[in-house]
Amino acid sequence: MPLRLDTYRLLGRSGLRVSPLALGTATFGTEWGWGAERDEARKLFDLYVERGGNFIDTAVTYTNGSSERLLGEFARDNRESLVLATKYTTLRRPGDPNSGGPHRKSLFASVEASLRQLNTDYIDLLYLHVWDSTTPVEEILRGMDDLVRQGKVLYVAISNGPAWQVARMQATADLRGWSPLVALQIEYNLIERTGERELIPMAREMGLGVVPWSPLAGGALTGKYSRDDLTAPDGAFGDGTRRSLNLAQGALTERNFAIVDVVREVAAELGRTPAQVGLAWTLQNPGVTAPVIGARTPAQLEDNLGALEVDFTASQLARLDGASAVELGFPQDLLTRETTRQPTRGDLRIEARR
């Protein structure tokens, strides 16, 4: 049965219901050189919400604050029906060593800035945006819990951190009776699957819903780039800024174009677009709650929403998985070998019934 934006899912081990695709708003505003002007951003917001979407993602520094300001303006009339997620740690001021980072001072300053920009009294979901390996986890968790107790934040989460540290934070929150983390935002797509090694299994075990960012690998999985882009000068294909960024981040490589070839083949078989196939693939992982889509135009958003209707055959999924597979590494590879595999819970239940 096809999904819809109003086929709501529980976020991690919480009672919070969110749409299976989140609307990313890093495209709200043109300060970064490739976003949507106010009127176009409004169309994106309205289209998503009218279809039943309720999960909207931003950050205090996206498009230099325009993302939050525009979102706050658009959400004014139906604020209570929306789940607004924002992030802290990246709000830095020149000459101020305590601006930015996960520590308590930065946390409270960033949340106050987000509340002003969003023009709201509370944030539904607050992510720690980028882990920095310096602030004690107890300081972070206690600060987050204080904001929850004050009613300024309802749920807390983390993005871009190592699996062992996230697990440690969740265990500490449980032990101290502080607000638990309910979501983990990571880069995850057919090109970047290394989260399957530790991050996604950890999240499922510890009760965090996975919210992938860049599920289309910066546009690489849409088919908008070709192998010619590997050597062409900036601007040759009318999108120099995004192309340069994708090249710098390693999204445009021969390996990745081989994956895109398979995505295109499957899309042609299904009568779908490559973007829909790429997004739909992320939804096949039971650990994934809601990929964040970053459309710039209503046409792109319409196309992205079509991913909810994609139904793969087993053969098509196997081809996509095979083309994009990554080595799980130690100890996962060892533990999945037949010679060392231990009985699973399912095996033990079968044995018990005998």
N, C-alpha and C positions, 0 to 999 in steps of 0.2 A: 504494500500500500504506500503510495507516494507521501512524502513528508510535506508539510506546509509550515509557514512561519508561525502559525498558531498551534502547531504540534509541539507544545511546550515540554521542556525537559527539566528535571531537577539538576541544579548546579552542585556537583560534589555531594557531600553529606550534609546538605542543607535542604530547607523546604522551598528555596527560591526557584521559581519557574522562569525559564528563559527560552527564547526561540532557538531553533537548531542552526541558524546562521545569525551571527552578530553583525551589526552595521558598524564598520570602522569609519571614523571621521577624521583621520589624518589628511583626508582630501578636502575637508571643509576649510576654505581659505587658500589664497594663492601665494602666501609668503615664501613657500618653499619652491616656487617656480613651476609647479605642475598640478595644482589643486583646482577646486571649483569655486567660482565666484558665489556670492551670497545667494542669488536667486536660483542658481543651479544646485547648490547645496540644499536649499529648501526643498527642491523637487526630489532629491534623493531621500531626504528625511520623510517627506510625506508619502512617497511611494512605499518605503519600507514599513512605515507605521500602518498605512491603510491596508496592507496585506496581512496585518496581524503581528508584525515584528515588534519586539519590546526590549531587545538587548542591544544597547548602543555603547560603543567603546571609544574612549578618547584618552588624552593625557594632558597634564597641565601645560606642557610646552609644545604640543602639536601646533604647527603653523604659527608659532610664536604667540600662542594664546587664542588665536582666532577660532580654532576648533571648538574649544569650550565655550567661548562667547556666543558663537553662532548656535551651537547645540542648546545652550541655555535659553536663547531667544526662541528657537523652534519648539522646545519642549514645554514652554510656559503653560500652554492650555491643557496639556494632558500629562503633567509631571508624575502624578501618582501611578499611572498605568505603565510607566517605563522603568526599566532597570538601567541606570546610568553608571557606567564603569569608567573610572579614571585612574591615573597612576602618579606616583610621586618618586622622587630621587633625582630628577634631571633639571630641576629649577635652579639654575646657577646664576649668581650675580658676580660680575668682575670685582676682584679685590676682597671677596667675602669667602674665607675658607670653610665656613659652616653652611654655606648655601649648597644645595645638592647633597646627595648621599642618603643612606637609609636611616640616619640617626634621628633622635627625638626632635631636636630643634628644626631640622630640615623637614621632618614629617609634618609637624604642626603648621609651619609656615606654608608648606605646599598645599596642605588641605584647605587652609584659609583662603589661599589664592584661588583654588579650584571652586570653592563655594561662591566666591565673588564672581568669578568668570561664568560659572554655570547659573548664577542667579538662583540658587536653591539653598534650602536649609540643611540638606543632608545628601550624602553620596551613597548610592546603593552598594557599590562594590569598589573597594580601593585596593589596587595592586601596588606592591613594592616593584618598581619598574626594572631596576638593574641592580643586581647584587654587587657589593664592592669589597667583601672579605675583610672589612675593618670593624664594623659596628657589632657589638655583642648581640646575639639573637634575642636575649632576654630584654634588652632595651627596645628593640624593634617591636617585639610581640606585646610588651607592656604598653608601649605608646599606642599601638593599634587598638589594643583592648580598651584603653582609656577613651579613645575617640568613639568606640562603639558604645561605651557606657554613657558618654555625653550625648549620644544620639546624632553625632555629626557623620558617622559612618555606620552602615548596617552590617556589611560583611567585608572580610579582608581576604587577600589573595597575594600571590607572588608571580613574578615574571622573570625570565632570564636568570635563573640561579641553578647551581649544581644540585643534582638529585639528593646527594647525601645531606646537604645543608637544609634542603626543604624538608626532608624526612625528620631531621633533628628538630627543626622549628615546630613541626606538627606535633612531635612527641612532647616537646617542652610545653606547648600550649595546652595539650591534654593534661599533662601532669600538674600544671599550675592553675588550671581552670580558666584560662584566658580564651578569647575568641579564636576558634580554629581557622586555619586557611581552608577556603572552600573551592579555590580554582588555581590552576597553574597555566600561565600563558607562555607558550614556547613557539619557536619556528618549527613548523611541521608541514610537509608537503611531499609530493612524489620525488622531488629532487633532494630534499633534506629530511632523511628518515632516521637520523642517529638518535632522536628522542626515544625510539623504540628500545634502545639498549637499557636505559635505566630510568629516564624521566617518566615515561608513560606508565610502565609497570608500577613504579613507586607511587604515582598519583592515584592509580586505581586502588592500590593497597591502603593508602593513607587517606582516602576520601576526598581527593581534589578532582574536580572536573577539568579536563584539558580543553583549553581554548586556543587553538592554533592561530598564530599570526602569519601573514604572508602565505596563505594556503595555495596561492598560484605562483609562488617563488618570484615575487616582484614582477609578475607579468610574463615570465619566461614560459609558463605552461599554457598560456593563451594562444601560443603560436604566432604572436606579433613580431618575434625576432627570428632571424635566420642565421645560418652559419656565416653569411656575409658580414654580419654585425661584429664578428670576432676581430675583423681587421679594418673595417670601414672607419673613417674619421668621424668625430662627434658631429652630430647634426645631419649626417648624410641621409638619415631615414626619418627626419622630421621629429625626432624625440631624443635629442642629444642628452638631456639631463638624466632621464630615466635610464637610458641605455648605458651611459657612463657609470651610473650608480650600480647597475646590475653587473657590469663587467668588473667593477672594483670589488663587489661582494661575491664574485665567483659564481653567479647564477647563469652566465653564458659560457658554457664549455662544451667540448665535443661529447662528453658523457651525457650532459644534460640535454643536448639536442637529440641524442639517441632515445632518451626517455620521451621527449616531446614527439618524436616520430611515432612511437607506440600510442601515445595519447591521441594523436591525430587519427591514427588508424581505427582505434576504438570509437572515437567520436563519429567518424564517417559511418561505421557499422550501425551505430545507434541513432543516427540522424540528429546528433547533438553537436555542440561546439566543444573545442578543446577545454575552454574554461570550465564548462559544466562538468566535464569528465574529471578534471583535476580536483574540483571542489567536492564532487560526489565521492571520489576515492577517499578523501579524508574522513568522510562521514561513515565509512565502512568500519573504521576502528572503534570498537566498543568503548574505549577509553576517552574518545573525543565527545565533548558536549556540543560545542558550537564554534566552527571556524569563523574568523573575523574577515569579512569581505570589504575591500577598499575601493569601491567603484568611484569613478570620477564623473560619469555621466549617467542619466537615467537609463539609457540603452544598455550600458555596461551592467548596471544593477539588475535590470530585467533579465539579462543573460545569466548573471550569477544566480538569481533566484530559481532559474530553470534547473539548477543542479539538484534541487530537492526532488525532482521527478525522475531522475536517472535511475535505471534498474539494470545492473550489470549481470551478465551471465558468469558462471564460475570460470569459464575459459578466459573471458575478458579480464576478470580480476587477476587471474593467474599471470596473464601476460603483463599487466601493469606492475604487479608485484615483482615479477622476475626482472623486468627491465630496470627497476629502480632499487633493487635489493641492496642492503648494506650488510657488512659483517657485524654480527652482534658483539663479537669480541669475548674476552675472558671476563667472568666465568660462564656467561650464557652459552657460548658455543660448547663448552665442556658439559654443562648440565643438560643440554638437549641431545647429546649423543646417546644412541641406544645402549651403548655399553655402560654408561654411567647414570642414565636417567632413573630417578627415584620414582616410586609409585605416586601418582597424583591423588587428590581427594576423590576423584571419580573412580580411579582404580580401587581405592580402599573401600568405597561404598559397595562396589561390585563384589569384592572379596567377602565383605561382611554379609551380604545377602546370600552368598553361597553357604 
